[in-house]
């Protein structure tokens, strides 16, 4: 298999590439990575991987000519490329729809014309909106509430339309909140770790009781590979960690882990840095994903518990201070100061 991974230098994409290479999966003979290298895409995410193992192309998935060339003689595409931060989408939604919708359409059209065998779209549980009771299965209506979620839902509908109209082999995965190594520090878990170690306030939206399901990124990558190899064409698969936690509980757990693994110089708990801030506009109260389909039909289930995955994550950030320092400058620092104060 000749595999194209778009957005492969980002958080989940780079973990996915690392997993394929580390497992030496016989089905994949060549990996092409296409990434625009925006603020959250980083070639340092491939540190330790021999350059010969990856063919890297820097570019935009909205670039029609580039995408046409990149998809020639490709057997499968896994599309991670996306603008993904809800807060950024609230402040400026245009780039989200360009990348997440127009970019996906560009990839689909090139895949159709170049007769790519399989197109796997990596989506999100946020397309379902908020849920007060129970959990979403794959048949739940799409009710996105943020511009980011709306752009991803639009892309999902577009992907399915290509399956129906052109009889393409497409598959969609919708995951819950990921965490783990190489996560750009704007999302909750890496942001809290970075701010805690920097002596900054740990921002918690509203009352902190917004509930999310948490999925260790390596478990997510294993699920994607399972869907690519054994999933049914045209099907959607929810991927969840079976770890529903309120945000404030996640932050407090992170503080306890940091208290243990790298105590503050004054001996006090990092929990003293917790600061409640104004809630996000249109903040969904609860996400809850039903991952029974992928478990029952493809035999996948997460390996990591929330406790083991979070400990691994904190330890990784402590061991990779140079990586964190390299990405937390410039535009990132300006953005954090604007939203949370210094």
GUZAGU-283974 format. One line per 2 residues: number of its first residue (from 1); their letters; for each residue x, y, z of N, C-alpha, C. Coordinates in steps of 0.1 Angstrom, whole numbers, m for minus. Layout:
NUM) A) X Y Z X Y Z X Y Z ~ ...
END
This chain:
1) XX) 8 m12 0 0 0 0 9 12 0 ~ 6 22 m9 12 35 m9 2 44 m2
3) XX) 5 50 10 m4 57 18 0 72 19 ~ m10 80 17 m9 95 18 m16 99 31
5) XX) m8 105 40 m13 110 53 m13 125 52 ~ m25 132 51 m26 146 51 m27 151 65
7) XX) m20 163 68 m20 168 81 m11 158 90 ~ m2 151 84 6 141 90 17 147 100
9) XX) 19 160 99 29 166 109 23 172 121 ~ 9 170 122 2 175 134 2 165 145
11) XX) m6 168 155 m6 160 167 m10 145 164 ~ m22 143 160 m27 129 158 m20 123 146
13) XX) m18 131 135 m12 126 123 2 121 125 ~ 10 128 132 24 124 135 24 111 144
15) XX) 15 111 153 14 98 161 10 86 153 ~ 2 89 143 m3 78 134 9 73 126
17) XX) 17 83 120 28 79 112 38 71 120 ~ 41 76 132 50 69 141 45 55 144
19) XX) 32 53 146 27 40 149 29 30 137 ~ 26 35 125 28 26 114 43 22 112
21) XX) 52 32 113 66 29 112 71 20 123 ~ 67 22 135 72 14 146 67 0 146
23) XX) 55 m2 140 49 m16 139 53 m23 126 ~ 60 m15 117 65 m21 105 54 m29 98
25) XX) 42 m22 97 30 m29 91 33 m33 77 ~ 32 m46 73 35 m51 60 26 m45 49
27) XX) 14 m40 53 5 m35 42 10 m22 36 ~ 18 m14 44 22 m1 39 37 m2 35
29) XX) 39 1 22 52 1 16 58 15 15 ~ 50 25 15 55 39 13 45 48 20
31) XX) 51 58 27 42 68 34 46 82 28 ~ 36 89 23 37 103 19 30 111 30
33) XX) 36 122 34 30 131 44 29 144 37 ~ 16 149 36 13 163 31 9 172 42
35) XX) 16 182 45 12 191 56 16 206 53 ~ 7 215 56 10 229 54 20 235 63
37) XX) 22 228 75 31 233 85 26 247 91 ~ 14 247 95 9 259 102 14 259 116
39) XX) 9 267 125 14 268 138 15 255 146 ~ 5 246 143 4 233 150 10 221 143
41) XX) 15 223 131 22 213 123 37 215 125 ~ 44 205 128 58 206 132 66 194 127
43) XX) 77 197 120 86 186 115 93 180 127 ~ 94 187 138 101 182 150 92 170 156
45) XX) 80 169 152 72 158 156 77 145 150 ~ 86 146 140 92 133 134 106 131 139
47) XX) 110 138 150 123 136 155 126 121 158 ~ 137 116 154 140 102 156 136 93 145
49) XX) 128 97 135 124 89 124 133 92 113 ~ 140 82 107 149 84 96 141 90 84
51) XX) 148 100 78 142 108 67 137 99 55 ~ 144 88 53 141 79 42 128 72 44
53) XX) 123 72 57 110 64 60 98 72 56 ~ 99 85 53 88 94 50 91 103 38
55) XX) 82 104 29 83 113 18 74 125 22 ~ 81 136 25 73 148 30 71 158 19
57) XX) 58 163 18 54 174 9 48 185 17 ~ 54 197 16 48 208 23 39 215 14
59) XX) 26 217 18 16 223 10 2 223 16 ~ m7 229 9 m20 231 14 m30 222 7
61) XX) m39 215 14 m48 206 8 m58 213 m1 ~ m59 227 m1 m67 234 m10 m60 237 m23
63) XX) m48 234 m24 m40 236 m37 m43 225 m46 ~ m51 228 m56 m57 217 m65 m45 210 m73
65) XX) m36 218 m78 m26 211 m86 m16 203 m78 ~ m13 208 m66 m4 201 m57 m11 188 m52
67) XX) m24 188 m49 m31 176 m44 m32 166 m56 ~ m34 171 m68 m35 162 m79 m22 154 m80
69) XX) m11 161 m79 2 154 m80 5 144 m68 ~ 1 149 m56 4 141 m44 m4 128 m43
71) XX) m16 128 m50 m25 116 m49 m23 106 m61 ~ m13 109 m70 m11 100 m81 m4 87 m75
73) XX) m9 76 m80 m4 63 m76 m5 60 m61 ~ m14 67 m55 m17 64 m40 m28 54 m39
75) XX) m27 45 m30 m37 35 m27 m48 39 m17 ~ m43 47 m7 m52 51 3 m48 65 9
77) XX) m58 73 13 m56 86 19 m62 86 33 ~ m55 90 43 m60 92 56 m59 107 59
79) XX) m71 114 60 m71 129 60 m72 134 75 ~ m61 138 80 m61 144 93 m61 159 92
81) XX) m58 164 80 m56 179 78 m68 187 82 ~ m67 196 92 m78 203 97 m74 215 106
83) XX) m81 225 105 m81 235 116 m90 229 127 ~ m85 229 140 m92 220 149 m95 227 163
85) XX) m92 239 165 m94 245 178 m107 253 179 ~ m116 249 187 m129 256 188 m128 271 191
87) XX) m119 275 200 m118 289 203 m113 297 191 ~ m104 292 184 m99 299 172 m110 300 161
89) XX) m119 290 160 m130 290 151 m140 301 155 ~ m142 303 168 m151 313 172 m146 327 169
91) XX) m133 329 170 m127 342 166 m126 345 152 ~ m123 334 144 m122 335 129 m125 322 123
93) XX) m137 321 117 m142 309 112 m138 306 97 ~ m134 316 90 m131 315 75 m121 304 72
95) XX) m110 304 79 m99 295 76 m103 280 79 ~ m113 279 89 m118 266 92 m126 260 81
97) XX) m134 268 74 m142 263 63 m134 261 50 ~ m123 269 49 m115 267 37 m107 254 38
99) XX) m101 252 50 m93 239 51 m102 227 53 ~ m112 228 62 m119 216 65 m130 212 55
101) XX) m135 222 47 m145 218 37 m139 219 23 ~ m134 230 19 m128 232 6 m116 222 4
103) XX) m108 221 15 m96 212 14 m101 198 13 ~ m111 194 20 m116 180 19 m122 177 5
105) XX) m129 187 0 m134 186 m14 m123 184 m24 ~ m112 192 m22 m101 191 m32 m94 177 m31
107) XX) m93 172 m19 m87 158 m18 m96 148 m24 ~ m109 149 m21 m119 139 m27 m119 139 m42
109) XX) m119 151 m48 m119 152 m62 m106 146 m68 ~ m95 149 m62 m82 143 m67 m82 128 m65
111) XX) m87 123 m54 m88 109 m51 m97 102 m61 ~ m108 108 m65 m117 102 m75 m110 102 m89
113) XX) m104 112 m93 m98 113 m106 m85 104 m107 ~ m78 102 m96 m66 94 m96 m69 79 m92
115) XX) m82 76 m90 m86 63 m87 m80 57 m74 ~ m79 66 m64 m74 61 m51 m84 51 m45
117) XX) m79 40 m40 m88 30 m36 m97 33 m24 ~ m91 39 m13 m98 42 m1 m95 56 5
119) XX) m105 63 9 m104 76 15 m110 75 29 ~ m101 78 39 m106 77 53 m105 92 59
121) XX) m117 96 63 m118 110 68 m118 109 83 ~ m109 116 90 m108 117 104 m116 128 109
123) XX) m127 125 116 m136 136 120 m137 136 136 ~ m147 142 141 m148 145 156 m162 142 161
125) XX) m163 139 174 m176 137 180 m183 150 182 ~ m176 162 180 m183 175 181 m193 177 170
127) XX) m193 169 160 m204 171 149 m218 168 155 ~ m218 160 165 m231 156 171 m237 167 180
129) XX) m229 177 184 m234 187 193 m233 182 208 ~ m242 188 216 m242 184 230 m253 174 233
131) XX) m251 166 244 m260 156 248 m262 156 263 ~ m274 156 268 m276 157 283 m276 143 289
133) XX) m282 133 282 m283 120 287 m279 110 276 ~ m275 98 280 m271 87 270 m259 91 263
135) XX) m257 85 251 m245 87 243 m249 86 228 ~ m240 92 219 m243 92 205 m238 78 199
137) XX) m246 73 190 m241 62 181 m239 69 168 ~ m235 61 158 m232 67 145 m244 72 137
139) XX) m256 68 142 m268 72 135 m274 85 141 ~ m268 90 151 m273 102 158 m272 114 148
141) XX) m282 123 148 m282 134 139 m270 144 141 ~ m266 150 131 m255 160 132 m261 173 137
143) XX) m256 178 148 m261 191 153 m250 199 159 ~ m240 203 150 m228 210 155 m232 224 160
145) XX) m225 228 170 m228 241 176 m217 252 174 ~ m204 248 172 m194 258 170 m190 258 155
147) XX) m184 269 150 m180 269 136 m170 258 133 ~ m161 254 142 m153 242 140 m161 230 137
149) XX) m170 227 146 m178 215 145 m187 215 132 ~ m192 227 129 m200 228 116 m191 225 104
151) XX) m179 230 104 m170 227 93 m167 212 91 ~ m165 205 103 m163 191 102 m175 183 98
153) XX) m187 187 103 m199 181 99 m201 183 84 ~ m198 195 79 m200 197 64 m190 188 56
155) XX) m178 186 61 m169 177 55 m174 163 55 ~ m179 159 66 m185 145 67 m196 143 56
157) XX) m205 152 55 m215 151 45 m210 151 31 ~ m200 159 29 m193 159 16 m187 145 13
159) XX) m180 140 22 m174 127 20 m184 116 17 ~ m195 116 24 m206 106 22 m212 108 8
161) XX) m213 121 4 m219 124 m9 m210 118 m21 ~ m197 118 m19 m188 112 m29 m190 97 m29
163) XX) m193 91 m18 m195 77 m18 m208 73 m26 ~ m218 81 m23 m231 78 m30 m231 82 m45
165) XX) m225 93 m48 m225 98 m62 m215 91 m71 ~ m203 88 m66 m192 83 m74 m188 69 m70
167) XX) m195 63 m61 m193 49 m56 m178 48 m51 ~ m173 58 m44 m160 57 m38 m160 50 m25
169) XX) m149 43 m22 m147 37 m9 m143 47 1 ~ m152 52 9 m149 62 19 m153 56 33
171) XX) m145 61 43 m148 57 56 m146 69 65 ~ m154 70 76 m153 82 85 m151 77 99
173) XX) m142 83 106 m140 80 120 m143 93 128 ~ m150 92 139 m154 103 147 m149 100 161
175) XX) m139 108 166 m132 105 178 m136 115 189 ~ m134 110 202 m136 119 213 m123 127 215
177) XX) m122 134 227 m111 143 229 m98 135 230 ~ m88 138 222 m75 131 222 m66 138 232
179) XX) m56 131 237 m45 136 245 m33 127 243 ~ m21 132 246 m9 124 245 3 132 240
181) XX) 14 126 236 26 132 231 24 141 219 ~ 32 151 217 32 160 206 19 168 204
183) XX) 12 170 215 m1 178 214 3 193 216 ~ m1 201 206 2 215 207 m5 221 219
185) XX) 2 229 227 m3 234 240 m14 245 239 ~ m25 242 232 m36 251 232 m48 244 237
187) XX) m49 231 236 m60 223 241 m58 221 256 ~ m68 216 263 m69 217 278 m57 210 284
189) XX) m54 197 281 m44 190 289 m30 195 286 ~ m25 197 274 m12 202 273 m11 217 277
191) XX) m22 225 276 m21 238 281 m19 239 296 ~ m27 230 303 m26 230 318 m12 226 322
193) XX) m6 216 316 7 211 319 17 223 317 ~ 17 229 305 26 240 302 24 252 312
195) XX) 12 256 314 10 267 323 14 264 337 ~ 11 252 342 15 248 355 30 249 357
197) XX) 38 244 348 52 244 349 58 258 348 ~ 50 266 341 55 280 339 51 289 350
199) XX) 43 284 359 39 293 370 27 302 367 ~ 20 299 356 9 307 351 m5 302 356
201) XX) m15 310 356 m28 305 359 m33 293 350 ~ m40 284 356 m46 273 349 m60 276 346
203) XX) m63 281 333 m77 286 330 m87 274 329 ~ m98 276 336 m109 266 335 m122 274 331
205) XX) m128 270 320 m140 277 315 m152 275 325 ~ m159 286 328 m172 285 335 m170 279 348
207) XX) m178 268 351 m177 261 364 m169 249 363 ~ m164 246 351 m155 235 349 m162 221 348
209) XX) m175 221 348 m183 209 348 m187 204 334 ~ m181 210 324 m183 204 310 m177 190 309
211) XX) m184 181 304 m180 167 304 m175 163 290 ~ m163 157 290 m158 151 277 m153 137 279
213) XX) m153 129 268 m147 116 269 m133 117 264 ~ m124 111 271 m109 112 268 m103 100 262
215) XX) m96 102 251 m90 91 243 m75 93 241 ~ m67 83 246 m53 84 244 m49 83 229
217) XX) m41 92 224 m39 93 210 m34 80 203 ~ m26 73 210 m21 60 204 m32 50 203
219) XX) m42 50 212 m54 41 210 m62 46 198 ~ m63 59 196 m70 64 185 m64 60 172
221) XX) m50 61 171 m43 57 159 m45 42 156 ~ m45 34 166 m47 20 164 m61 17 158
223) XX) m71 25 163 m85 24 158 m85 28 143 ~ m79 39 140 m79 44 126 m73 33 116
225) XX) m62 27 121 m56 17 112 m65 5 111 ~ m72 2 121 m81 m10 121 m92 m7 111
227) XX) m97 5 111 m108 9 102 m103 9 87 ~ m91 14 85 m85 14 72 m83 0 66
229) XX) m78 m9 75 m75 m22 70 m88 m31 69 ~ m97 m30 78 m108 m39 79 m122 m33 80
231) XX) m123 m20 79 m136 m13 80 m144 m16 67 ~ m157 m13 68 m166 m15 57 m167 m2 49
233) XX) m165 m3 36 m167 10 28 m180 16 30 ~ m180 30 32 m192 37 34 m197 39 48
235) XX) m190 32 57 m194 32 71 m187 43 79 ~ m193 47 90 m188 56 100 m186 49 113
237) XX) m174 52 120 m171 45 132 m168 55 143 ~ m175 55 154 m172 63 166 m160 57 173
239) XX) m151 65 178 m139 60 185 m138 68 198 ~ m141 61 209 m141 68 222 m132 60 232
241) XX) m129 67 243 m120 61 253 m128 55 265 ~ m141 57 266 m149 53 277 m144 59 290
243) XX) m141 72 289 m135 79 300 m142 93 301 ~ m154 94 305 m161 107 307 m156 114 319
245) XX) m151 126 318 m146 133 329 m150 148 328 ~ m154 155 339 m156 169 339 m142 176 337
247) XX) m142 187 331 m129 194 328 m122 197 341 ~ m129 201 352 m123 205 364 m116 193 371
249) XX) m122 181 369 m116 169 374 m103 165 367 ~ m103 168 353 m91 166 345 m80 175 350
251) XX) m83 187 352 m73 197 357 m67 194 370 ~ m76 190 380 m71 186 393 m63 173 393
253) XX) m66 164 384 m58 152 383 m44 155 377 ~ m44 164 367 m31 168 362 m23 175 373
255) XX) m29 183 381 m21 190 392 m16 179 402 ~ m24 169 405 m19 159 415 m7 151 408
257) XX) m8 148 395 4 141 389 16 150 389 ~ 14 163 386 26 172 386 32 174 400
259) XX) 23 174 410 27 175 424 37 163 427 ~ 33 151 421 41 139 424 54 139 416
261) XX) 53 142 403 64 140 393 74 151 393 ~ 69 164 395 78 175 395 72 186 404
263) XX) 74 184 417 67 194 427 72 208 425 ~ 63 217 429 67 231 429 78 234 439
265) XX) 86 244 436 97 247 444 93 251 458 ~ 80 257 460 76 261 473 68 250 480
267) XX) 67 238 474 61 227 481 46 228 480 ~ 40 238 475 25 239 474 20 231 461
269) XX) 7 229 461 1 222 450 m1 231 438 ~ 1 225 426 m3 232 414 m17 236 413
271) XX) m26 230 421 m40 233 421 m42 247 426 ~ m33 254 433 m34 267 437 m35 277 425
273) XX) m30 272 413 m30 280 401 m43 280 393 ~ m52 271 397 m65 270 390 m72 283 390
275) XX) m77 288 379 m84 301 378 m96 299 369 ~ m108 302 374 m120 301 366 m121 313 357
277) XX) m124 311 344 m125 322 335 m139 322 329 ~ m142 333 322 m155 334 315 m157 322 305
279) XX) m169 316 305 m171 305 297 m170 308 282 ~ m167 298 275 m166 299 260 m180 301 254
281) XX) m181 309 244 m193 312 238 m199 299 232 ~ m212 296 235 m218 284 229 m212 271 234
283) XX) m206 271 246 m199 259 251 m208 247 252 ~ m205 236 245 m213 224 247 m210 218 261
285) XX) m221 214 267 m221 210 281 m215 196 283 ~ m219 187 274 m215 173 276 m214 166 262
287) XX) m203 158 260 m201 149 249 m201 135 255 ~ m207 126 248 m206 112 253 m208 103 240
289) XX) m197 95 237 m197 88 225 m199 73 228 ~ m207 66 219 m209 52 219 m199 46 209
291) XX) m189 39 214 m179 32 205 m182 17 204 ~ m194 13 206 m197 m1 206 m196 m7 192
293) XX) m198 1 181 m198 m5 168 m183 m9 164 ~ m173 m1 166 m160 m5 163 m155 m16 172
295) XX) m159 m16 184 m156 m27 193 m162 m41 188 ~ m175 m40 185 m182 m53 182 m178 m58 168
297) XX) m177 m48 158 m175 m53 144 m160 m54 140 ~ m151 m47 147 m137 m47 143 m128 m51 154
299) XX) m133 m54 166 m125 m59 177 m116 m49 184 ~ m118 m36 181 m109 m26 188 m115 m22 201
301) XX) m106 m19 210 m109 m13 223 m96 m6 228 ~ m98 5 236 m86 12 240 m77 4 250
303) XX) m64 6 248 m55 m1 257 m53 6 270 ~ m52 20 269 m49 28 280 m62 32 288
305) XX) m61 32 301 m71 38 309 m68 53 310 ~ m77 61 315 m74 75 316 m62 78 325
307) XX) m62 70 336 m51 72 346 m37 68 340 ~ m36 57 332 m23 53 327 m20 62 315
309) XX) m29 66 307 m27 75 296 m22 89 300 ~ m29 94 311 m26 107 315 m12 108 322
311) XX) m8 97 329 5 97 335 16 96 324 ~ 13 88 314 23 88 303 24 101 296
313) XX) 13 108 295 13 122 288 21 132 296 ~ 18 133 309 26 142 318 41 139 317
315) XX) 44 126 318 58 123 318 65 126 305 ~ 57 125 294 63 128 281 66 143 281
317) XX) 57 152 285 60 166 285 71 170 294 ~ 73 163 305 84 166 314 97 162 308
319) XX) 97 151 300 109 146 294 112 153 281 ~ 103 161 275 105 168 262 103 183 264
321) XX) 110 189 274 109 203 276 114 211 264 ~ 123 206 257 129 213 245 118 214 234
323) XX) 110 204 232 100 204 222 89 215 226 ~ 85 214 239 75 224 243 80 238 242
325) XX) 93 241 245 98 254 244 99 259 229 ~ 101 249 220 102 253 206 89 257 200
327) XX) 78 251 205 65 254 199 57 265 207 ~ 61 268 219 54 278 227 61 292 226
329) XX) 60 298 215 66 311 213 58 318 202 ~ 62 330 199 55 338 188 40 338 188
331) XX) 34 333 178 20 334 176 12 327 187 ~ 18 316 192 11 308 203 11 317 215
333) XX) 22 323 219 22 331 231 13 343 231 ~ 13 349 219 4 361 217 m11 356 219
335) XX) m14 345 213 m28 340 214 m32 337 229 ~ m23 330 236 m26 326 250 m28 339 258
337) XX) m19 348 256 m20 361 264 m33 368 261 ~ m37 368 249 m50 374 245 m62 368 252
339) XX) m62 354 253 m74 347 258 m73 345 273 ~ m62 343 278 m61 339 293 m53 349 301
341) XX) m46 358 295 m38 367 303 m25 360 306 ~ m15 368 309 m1 363 311 0 359 326
END
